[in-house]
Amino acid sequence: MGKWSIVLVTLVLVALGLLSVPGESQSPVKIGVIEPLSGPVAASGNYVRMGAEIARDWINAKGGIAGRKIELLIEDNKSDPKEAASAAEKLIVRDKVPAIMGAWGSSMTLAAMPKLEEYGVPMVVETSSAASITKRGNPWIFRISPPSEMEALGLEQYVDKLGVKRVDFLAVNTDWGRGAIGAFGDMLKKKGATVGVAEFMDQAATDMNAQITKIKATGGDTLFLTTAVEQITLVMKQAQEQRLGRKIVTTGGSSSPTQLEGLTEGFRGHDGIATIAEAIRVAGKDEPKAVRDALWKVSLMGVNGPIKFEKDGPAGKESGQSQPSIFVVQIRDGKVVLPDFLAKK
């Protein structure tokens, strides 16, 4: 009789243990998001936010992560690096998030990075393209967007077909803009193109006529333009008014003029959240270090191609860098099309 009593008591304890699990499993999985929802580059940040929300809704509709729904805790970095650092600390200390997606601009991401290392929380970088992000030696950084060097390499094979011979640059005066000029400038010189002037503009500037006047005077055939969608639209309008008759190539992947707004912004937010969700699923828990370790094991197909991280940066403190799809599109007669040399015959 005593033996059976022990067995029965054990079964009751197991049953009680099982009953307690569903309650725990229903608590939401928190994921932090830092994007520019206001300020000069707010259009881009809001497209990324919407993409993140689509991923959240999609995953939750399929049962979430092991039955737990995703909850996004979204912070506005106001297009400002200091605000990005503050937002990262707030999400980590106040909200106890196990992972963050952010922070659109390279300067914003770079400003937030010390907080990630200080507190030991991973961040999936969805847009920023400055090489220094994965070269600084921050083992809590995992980037799914291509650095400028990777973008330049992707474009290199098309330089001759684009007819780029004499090129000038106009870029936003941030880590992103300066890095893009370096990466694309090096590639174009290697291809034999003549590199002319490099003009910069403040992130909040609305009048770029002085820079366009200087660029027009060089007599080049192509302008490489690196900035957010708001300024791209203004530069193109002002260039048209000044009759700047040359090709304009925008860099940065997610940056595109009015006709393309949102097209290449939303998928970054979607893929960033999908990546973090997959890492939490692989880790089996929403604990920062476990999620960081699991990010190295992530392998999934995102909207913008396969996501799998390779080591980048100094030995022992490597960041993760994925190799996303890189594509070229053209705006012709107000429509988005493939360039002639890529269109199927």
N, C-alpha and C positions, 0 to 999 in steps of 0.2 A: 504493500500500500504506500509505503514511504517513497519508493522509487517512482511510482506513477504520479505522486504529488509533485515531485521535483520536475518531471516532464511537463506536467500541466502548467506549473508556474512558469517554466521556461517559454512555453508556447504563448502564454498570456503576455509575457514581456516582449516577445518577438512581435506579436500582434500589435501591442501598444506602440512599439517602435515603428512599425510600418505605418500606423495611423498618423504618427507625427510627421512623417516625411512629406506627404502632399501639401501640408500647410506651409512648410518651408519652401517647397519647390515653386509655390505660387508667388513668392516675392519676386518683383521685377529685377531683371538684369540691367543695371545702370551703365550707360555709355556716355561719356562726356563729348561734347562737340564745341569747338571754338572756331567761329567764322566771322568775317566782316559783314555784319547785318546792317550796319549804318556807316556813314563816312564815304570817302571817295570811291571805294571799290565794292560798295554794298550790293550792286546788281549780281556780281559774281558769287559773293558769299551766300546770298539768298537762293541762287540756283543750286548751289552745293547743299544748302540746308534742305531744300525740297527733295533733292535726290536721296539724302540721308533718311528723310521721313518716309519716302517710298520704300526704301529697303527695310526700315522698321516695320512698316505695315505689311509688307510682303512676308517677312519672316514670321511675324506674329500670327498672320493668317494661316500659316502652315504649322502652328503649334509652338512657335518661339524656340527657345534653346532648352531642350529637355523639359518642355512644358512650361518654362518660365518666359513671360513676355519681356520684350526689350523696352526700356524707357530711355529716351534721349534727354539728357540734361544739356540744353543749348545755351552757350554764352556768346555775347557779342564782343568781338575784340575792337570794334569801332574803327577798323582799318588802321590800328595803331599798335606798334610793337609792345609798348609798356602795358597796354590794356590786355594784350595776348598773354603776357607773363602773369598778370594779375588774375586773369580768367583761369589759367592753368592751376594756379595755387588754390583758387577758390573751389574748383571742381575736385581737386585732390583732397584738400584738408576738410572742407565743409561737407562735400557730397560723397566723399569716399569712393569715387569711381575707380574701377579696375583698369580702365583704358580710356584714351581720348583720341578723337579724330580732329585734325586741324593742320594749319591754321590759315589756309589759303595762301597768303603772301609769304615769300621767303623770309623777309625781315620779321614778320610776326612769328613764324615758326622758330626761327633762330632765337628770338627773345624768350620763347616759352621753354626751349630745350633745357636750360639749366634747372628749371623747376622739376622737370621729369626725372633728371638724374638725382637731384637732391632728395626727392621723395620716393623714387623707385617705381614709377608708373610709365607704362609704354604709351607711345602715340603713333598712330598710323597717319602719315602725311599724305594727303589726297591730291594736292595741287602743286605745292612749292617746288621750284626747279633749280634753286641755287645749289651748286656742287657741294658747297661747304656743309650742307645739312647732313649728308652721310659721310663726309670726310673728317669731321671734327672729333670723332671718337666718342659718340654717345650711344651706348648699347641699348637704349630704350626707344630708339627711333627706327621706324619701318616705313619706307616710302613706296607708294604704288604709282606715283607719277614719275615721268622721266626727267632726269636732270637735263639742263641745257645742252651738255655735251652729247647726251644720248639723242636728243632732238636733232642736233646739228649733224650727227652721224646718219640719222634717218633721212635727212634732206640731201646729204652729200651726193647720193646717186642721181639726183634730179637736177643738180645745179646747171649742167650743160644744156639739158632739155628746156630748162626755164630761161636760158639765154642770159644768165647773170654774168656780166663782165665788169661793171663798175658799180660798186655798192656803197651806200651810206647807211648810217644807223640813227634811229631816234628811239630813245628808251626812257622809261620811268627811272628816276634816280633812286633806286633801291638795290638791295642785294640781287634781286631777280633781274632787273634791267642791266646792271653792270655785268653780271655773270653771263647773260645772254650775248651781250656784245663781244665779250671775250671768247666764248665758245664758238659762236657763228663766225666771228672775225677770223679766228684761227683756221677754221675749216675752209672758208672762202679763199683765204690766202693760199692754202695748200692746193686748192683747185685752180689757182692761177688768176683769180679775180683781183681787181684793184680795189682796195678798201680806202674810202675817202673819209668824210667827217663822221664823228660820233657826237650827236646832240642829246642832251638830257632834259627832262621836264619833271617838275615837282608832281607828286602823286595827285595833288588836288588841283593842279593847273587846268584852266579851261581855254586859254589862248596860247596856241603853239605856233602862231604865225611867224614869229621871229626865227624860230628854229627851222621852219619850213623854207623861209626865204634863204637861209644859209645853205640848206640842203639843195635847193633848186639851183643855186649858183655853181654847184660842182659839175653839173652836166652828167651825172651818173644815170644808169638805166634801171636801178632797183633800189628801193628803200626797205630795209628790214626794220620792222616796227614792233616794239615790245612794251606792252602796257595792258591795263584792264580794258574791258569792253567800253566803258564810258569814254575814256580818252581815245580809244581807237576810232570810235564813231566821230568824235570831234576832229581828230587829225585828218581823217578822210574827207570830211566836209571842208575843212580849211585848205587842204591840199587841192581839192577840186576848184575851190574859189581862186586859188593862186595858179591854176592850170599846171600843176605838177604832173607832167606827162610821163609817168614811169610805173613800173610794176611795184606793188606793195606786198611784201611778205610779212604776215604777222607770225610771231613766235610765241611759244608758251603753251601751245596745245589748247588750253581752255579759253583762250582769248579770241574773240571773234567780233566782227562788226554787227551792226543792227540786224542784218538779215539772218545772222546765225545765232542770235542771242539765245543762250541757254542750251544750245545743242550739245556742246562739249563740256558743260559745267555740271549738269545734274548727275551724269554717270559717275563722276568722281566721288560725289557724296554717297551714292549708292554703293559703289565698290568699297569705299572705306569702311562703311558700317558692316557690309557683308564680310569683309576680312576680319574685323574684330569679333563679330558673332561666331565665325568659324573657329577662331582661336579659342574663344571661351568654350565652345563645344568640345574641341580637342582637349583642352585643359581639364574639362570636367568640373571646373569651378571658376568663379569670377574673383580671383585674387591676382593682384598686379603681376607678381613675379611668375606665377603659373601661366598667366596670359602671355607675358613676354616670351617665356620659353616655348609656348605653343605656337606663337607667330612664326617661329623658324620651321614649324612642321606644316604650316598652312599650304594647301595646294587646291585652288579652286578656279573656276572660269568666271571672271567678272564680265561686266558689260563691255569693258575695254580690253578684253583678252585675258590670258592666264595670269594668275597672281601667285607668285612663289618667290621667296626672298633669298637673295644671295648676299654674302658678306661684303661689306664695303667700308673702308676706313682703316685706321691703325689696328694692328694685331692685338687681340685681347679686349678691344673696346669697339668692335665692329658694329655698325648699323646695318639694317636690312634694306636692300634695294631690289625691287621687282623690276621686270622688263616688260612694260606694257606695250600695246600696239601703238605705232606711230603712223599717222596717215596724213595725206595732203589733199586738201579740197580747194576749190576755186569758186569765187563769186563772179559769175558772168551774166550780164543782163539782169541783175537783181536776183539770180537764182544760184543755189548751191549745186555745183557740179564737180565731177572729176576732171582734172586737167586733161587736155587732149592726149598727152603722152601716157596717161593711165587708163583712159576710157577704153572699154572693150570695143573692138571693131566689129 
